[in-house]
Amino acid sequence: MAFKISDDCAACGACESECPNGAIVAGDRYSIDPEKCTDCGTCADVCPVGAISGEKK
């Protein structure tokens, strides 16, 4: 299961630059491409508002 970004996303961009797989898609609210997400959890670790959830492998 890929990580997900909730409506609490502040679109700050912190997660986008940290994703080693380029799975973060920028927008008004960021999203994660489930085909590219490897469940590493790096995005969730750097999110300042806790808007990213999922299970780390």
C-alpha positions in Angstrom: 0.0 0.0 0.0 1.4 3.4 -1.0 1.6 6.3 1.4 -1.2 8.8 1.1 -1.4 12.6 1.6 -4.5 13.9 3.4 -6.4 17.2 2.9 -4.2 18.6 5.7 -1.4 19.0 3.2 0.0 22.5 3.3 1.7 22.1 -0.1 5.1 23.2 1.4 7.1 20.9 -0.8 9.2 19.3 2.0 8.2 15.8 0.9 8.8 16.3 -2.8 12.5 16.9 -2.6 13.0 14.0 -0.1 11.3 11.2 -2.1 14.0 9.0 -3.5 11.6 7.6 -6.2 10.0 10.9 -7.5 6.6 9.6 -6.4 5.4 13.0 -5.0 3.2 15.0 -7.5 3.0 18.7 -6.8 -0.3 20.6 -6.9 -2.7 22.6 -4.6 -2.5 19.5 -2.5 0.3 17.2 -3.2 -0.3 13.5 -4.0 1.7 10.3 -4.2 1.9 8.1 -7.3 1.2 4.6 -6.0 3.1 3.1 -8.9 6.3 4.8 -7.8 5.9 4.7 -4.0 8.0 2.0 -2.3 6.6 2.7 1.2 9.9 3.9 2.5 8.2 6.6 4.7 10.7 9.4 4.1 7.9 11.7 3.0 6.0 11.1 6.2 9.1 11.7 8.3 9.6 15.2 6.9 6.0 16.4 6.7 5.7 19.3 9.1 1.9 19.0 9.4 1.6 15.2 9.6 -0.5 15.0 6.5 1.2 11.8 5.1 0.3 8.3 6.4 0.9 4.7 5.5 3.0 1.8 6.7 6.7 1.7 6.4 8.3 -1.5 5.1 
